[in-house]
Amino acid sequence: MKTAKQVFDVANLSFPGSATDQARFLLRTVRPLGNVDPNLATLPAALAAALGGTLAKPSTLKSALRQHIQAAGLDEKTQLGGSLDKPLGKAGSKPTLYFVIHDTSTPMNAGKPFPADMDKASWSGNNLGPPTKKADPVAHMFVNRVGESRTGHDYEVGHGATKLETNSKGLGTKLVGRFIHNELVQPRVLNKKGIDEFAPDPGFSAPQLERLALLYVSASVRAGEWLIPAYHCVLDEGIKDGHDDPQKFSLDDWGKAVGDLVGKLAPAAPVA
């Protein structure tokens, strides 16, 4: 199977095939050390319905979504990537189309067990800190294992976070704005060579996947269509020094979280 770089259509700034075809290619399972499963992903029911056009359209969910966000006491700008009233960014004339899932690993010494409290606020890795300690955060959104999130860049801001977008041997910065990037906190244990190879199983907590589902629905509402989800590693497959994330991501569990949320916002939506 060809890599993302090899099949990407530079003229249209997209991958070939329908939204469903693209998602099945871009959500292929990521194995340790950046090995991508050659088999196309099987999409969970809600994602298949969304990308296949049988789920409630994002444009119909805005009012209910905003009520949901307000009831949860969340701030759209600082916690959800920006106002639902704003459009997403663009790459030239092409609007944002891809919702990229990353993990931002917290390295741990070889042989060390994962923190017993890694899914609690007490674990230091879950501290999202101030808006940023840098002038240029590495992604649009950051989600910890407690299910909290903070905005690094508004989704309307073009920001590259993959080798495909930013590496001189990739496709170049003309792609920036076509993708939005979402980092999930994850502890990783180093192997004997000092590489952060080992991730917990499951790789991410239920609250973390629920918040990622909220981000996906929020971004899709702003786009006016269901965005195409993708894994960072798949986008960088075949590019030197590409990343290996996300590790042990449960597509089924995340798909269920998306379906559950849409079911709350539009009870008649066929998400089962």
C-alpha positions as CSV (number, residue, x, y, z in Angstrom):
1,M,0.0,0.0,0.0
2,K,1.3,3.5,-0.9
3,T,2.0,6.0,1.8
4,A,0.0,9.2,2.4
5,K,2.7,11.3,0.8
6,Q,2.6,9.1,-2.3
7,V,-1.1,9.3,-2.8
8,F,-1.8,12.8,-1.7
9,D,-3.3,14.9,-4.5
10,V,-1.4,18.2,-4.3
11,A,-3.7,19.9,-6.8
12,N,-6.8,19.3,-4.7
13,L,-5.0,19.2,-1.3
14,S,-6.7,15.9,-0.4
15,F,-6.4,12.2,-0.5
16,P,-8.2,10.1,-3.1
17,G,-11.6,8.6,-2.7
18,S,-14.7,9.4,-0.7
19,A,-14.6,10.8,2.8
20,T,-15.2,7.2,4.0
21,D,-12.4,5.8,1.8
22,Q,-10.0,8.5,3.1
23,A,-10.8,7.9,6.7
24,R,-10.3,4.1,6.3
25,F,-6.8,4.8,4.9
26,L,-5.9,7.5,7.4
27,L,-7.0,5.6,10.5
28,R,-5.0,2.5,9.9
29,T,-3.8,1.1,13.2
30,V,-0.5,2.5,14.4
31,R,1.9,-0.1,15.8
32,P,4.9,0.6,18.1
33,L,7.9,2.4,16.5
34,G,5.8,3.9,13.7
35,N,4.7,0.8,11.9
36,V,1.4,1.3,10.2
37,D,-1.0,-1.6,9.6
38,P,-1.5,-2.2,5.9
39,N,-5.2,-3.1,6.3
40,L,-7.7,-0.3,5.9
41,A,-9.5,0.6,9.2
42,T,-13.1,-0.5,9.9
43,L,-15.0,2.6,10.8
44,P,-17.2,2.6,13.9
45,A,-20.9,3.1,13.2
46,A,-21.1,6.8,14.1
47,L,-18.1,7.7,12.0
48,A,-19.3,5.6,9.1
49,A,-22.7,7.3,9.3
50,A,-21.1,10.8,9.6
51,L,-18.8,10.4,6.6
52,G,-21.3,8.5,4.6
53,G,-23.9,11.3,4.9
54,T,-26.5,9.5,7.1
55,L,-25.7,11.1,10.4
56,A,-27.2,14.4,11.5
57,K,-25.5,17.2,9.6
58,P,-23.1,19.3,11.7
59,S,-24.9,22.5,10.7
60,T,-28.1,21.3,12.5
61,L,-26.2,20.7,15.8
62,K,-24.9,24.1,16.6
63,S,-27.6,25.3,19.0
64,A,-27.8,22.0,20.9
65,L,-24.0,21.8,21.0
66,R,-23.7,25.3,22.5
67,Q,-26.2,24.5,25.2
68,H,-24.3,21.3,26.0
69,I,-21.0,23.2,26.2
70,Q,-22.5,25.9,28.4
71,A,-24.2,23.3,30.7
72,A,-20.8,21.7,31.2
73,G,-19.3,25.1,32.1
74,L,-16.8,25.0,29.3
75,D,-15.3,28.0,27.4
76,E,-15.3,27.6,23.6
77,K,-12.2,29.8,23.1
78,T,-9.8,28.5,25.7
79,Q,-11.0,24.9,26.0
80,L,-12.5,23.9,22.7
81,G,-10.4,25.5,19.9
82,G,-12.4,28.7,19.4
83,S,-15.9,30.0,19.0
84,L,-18.5,27.9,17.2
85,D,-19.4,31.1,15.3
86,K,-16.0,31.2,13.6
87,P,-15.1,29.2,10.5
88,L,-12.1,27.0,10.5
89,G,-8.9,27.9,8.7
90,K,-7.9,27.5,5.1
91,A,-4.9,26.3,3.0
92,G,-5.1,28.8,0.2
93,S,-8.6,28.5,-1.0
94,K,-9.2,25.1,0.5
95,P,-10.9,24.9,3.9
96,T,-9.8,22.7,6.7
97,L,-10.8,19.1,6.0
98,Y,-8.8,16.8,8.2
99,F,-9.0,16.3,12.0
100,V,-5.6,14.9,13.1
101,I,-5.2,12.8,16.2
102,H,-1.8,12.8,18.0
103,D,-0.4,11.7,21.3
104,T,2.1,13.9,23.2
105,S,4.2,11.4,25.2
106,T,5.6,11.8,28.7
107,P,8.8,9.6,28.7
108,M,9.4,7.3,31.6
109,N,12.6,5.3,32.4
110,A,12.9,1.8,30.9
111,G,11.2,-0.8,33.1
112,K,9.3,1.7,35.1
113,P,5.6,1.0,35.6
114,F,3.0,3.4,34.4
115,P,1.9,5.9,37.1
116,A,-0.9,4.4,39.2
117,D,-2.6,7.8,39.1
118,M,-2.1,8.6,35.4
119,D,-5.9,9.0,34.9
120,K,-6.2,11.4,37.9
121,A,-5.5,15.1,38.3
122,S,-2.7,14.2,40.8
123,W,-0.4,12.9,38.0
124,S,1.9,15.7,36.8
125,G,1.5,14.8,33.2
126,N,-2.1,15.9,33.3
127,N,-1.2,19.4,34.2
128,L,-2.0,21.4,31.1
129,G,-0.6,24.5,32.7
130,P,-1.0,28.0,31.4
131,P,-2.3,28.6,27.8
132,T,1.3,28.0,26.6
133,K,4.9,28.3,27.8
134,K,5.9,28.9,24.2
135,A,5.1,31.5,21.7
136,D,4.1,28.7,19.2
137,P,2.4,25.6,20.7
138,V,2.9,22.4,18.8
139,A,-0.8,21.8,18.1
140,H,-4.2,23.3,18.1
141,M,-5.6,21.4,21.1
142,F,-4.2,19.5,24.1
143,V,-6.3,16.9,26.0
144,N,-5.2,15.3,29.3
145,R,-6.3,12.0,30.7
146,V,-8.8,13.6,33.1
147,G,-10.7,14.8,30.1
148,E,-9.6,18.4,30.3
149,S,-8.5,20.4,27.3
150,R,-6.9,23.7,26.4
151,T,-6.4,25.6,23.2
152,G,-2.9,26.1,21.9
153,H,-4.1,27.6,18.6
154,D,-7.6,28.5,17.6
155,Y,-8.8,26.0,14.9
156,E,-9.0,28.9,12.5
157,V,-5.2,29.4,12.7
158,G,-3.2,27.5,10.1
159,H,-0.6,25.5,12.0
160,G,1.4,22.5,10.7
161,A,2.2,19.7,13.1
162,T,3.2,16.8,10.8
163,K,6.2,16.1,8.6
164,L,3.8,15.9,5.7
165,E,3.0,19.6,6.1
166,T,6.3,21.1,7.4
167,N,9.3,18.9,6.3
168,S,11.1,20.2,3.2
169,K,10.9,16.7,1.9
170,G,7.2,16.5,2.6
171,L,4.6,18.4,0.6
172,G,5.4,21.8,2.1
173,T,3.6,24.5,3.9
174,K,1.0,24.9,1.2
175,L,-0.9,22.2,3.2
176,V,-1.0,24.2,6.4
177,G,-4.6,25.0,7.3
178,R,-6.0,21.9,5.6
179,F,-5.4,20.0,8.9
180,I,-6.1,20.7,12.5
181,H,-4.1,19.0,15.2
182,N,-5.2,17.4,18.5
183,E,-2.7,16.1,21.1
184,L,-3.7,13.5,23.7
185,V,-1.5,13.2,26.8
186,Q,0.0,9.7,27.2
187,P,2.8,8.3,29.3
188,R,5.4,6.3,27.4
189,V,8.1,3.9,28.8
190,L,11.4,4.0,27.1
191,N,13.0,0.9,25.6
192,K,16.6,0.0,26.1
193,K,17.6,2.3,23.3
194,G,16.0,5.2,24.9
195,I,13.0,5.3,22.5
196,D,9.6,5.9,24.0
197,E,8.2,2.7,22.6
198,F,5.7,1.4,25.2
199,A,2.3,2.9,25.8
200,P,-0.4,1.9,28.3
201,D,-3.3,-0.3,27.1
202,P,-5.8,1.2,26.6
203,G,-3.8,4.1,25.4
204,F,-6.3,6.8,26.4
205,S,-8.9,7.2,29.1
206,A,-12.6,7.3,28.6
207,P,-12.9,11.0,29.6
208,Q,-10.0,11.8,27.2
209,L,-11.8,10.2,24.3
210,E,-15.1,11.9,25.3
211,R,-13.4,15.3,25.2
212,L,-11.8,14.4,21.8
213,A,-15.3,13.6,20.6
214,L,-16.5,17.0,21.7
215,L,-13.6,18.7,19.9
216,Y,-14.4,16.7,16.7
217,V,-18.1,17.6,16.8
218,S,-17.3,21.2,17.6
219,A,-14.8,21.5,14.8
220,S,-17.2,19.8,12.3
221,V,-19.9,22.2,13.3
222,R,-17.6,25.1,12.4
223,A,-16.7,23.4,9.2
224,G,-20.3,22.8,8.2
225,E,-19.4,19.2,7.4
226,W,-18.0,16.1,9.1
227,L,-14.2,16.4,9.1
228,I,-12.1,13.4,8.0
229,P,-10.2,12.0,11.0
230,A,-6.6,10.9,10.6
231,Y,-3.7,9.6,12.6
232,H,-0.4,11.6,12.8
233,C,1.7,8.5,12.1
234,V,-0.2,7.6,8.9
235,L,0.3,11.1,7.5
236,D,4.0,10.8,8.1
237,E,4.4,7.2,7.0
238,G,7.5,6.9,4.8
239,I,8.9,10.3,5.7
240,K,12.2,10.2,7.6
241,D,11.9,10.8,11.3
242,G,8.1,10.6,11.1
243,H,6.2,10.1,14.4
244,D,4.5,7.0,15.8
245,D,1.4,8.4,17.3
246,P,-1.2,7.8,18.5
247,Q,-0.4,4.5,20.2
248,K,-3.1,2.1,21.3
249,F,-5.9,4.4,20.3
250,S,-9.3,2.7,20.4
251,L,-11.1,3.8,17.3
252,D,-14.2,1.9,18.4
253,D,-14.3,3.6,21.8
254,W,-13.8,7.1,20.3
255,G,-16.4,6.4,17.6
256,K,-18.9,5.4,20.3
257,A,-18.1,8.6,22.2
258,V,-18.8,10.6,19.0
259,G,-22.1,8.7,18.5
260,D,-23.2,9.1,22.1
261,L,-22.6,12.9,21.9
262,V,-24.4,13.3,18.6
263,G,-27.2,11.2,20.1
264,K,-27.6,13.6,22.9
265,L,-27.6,16.6,20.6
266,A,-29.9,15.1,18.0
267,P,-31.8,12.2,19.6
268,A,-33.2,11.0,16.2
269,A,-29.8,10.7,14.6
270,P,-29.0,7.1,13.5
271,V,-25.8,6.5,15.5
272,A,-26.3,2.9,16.8
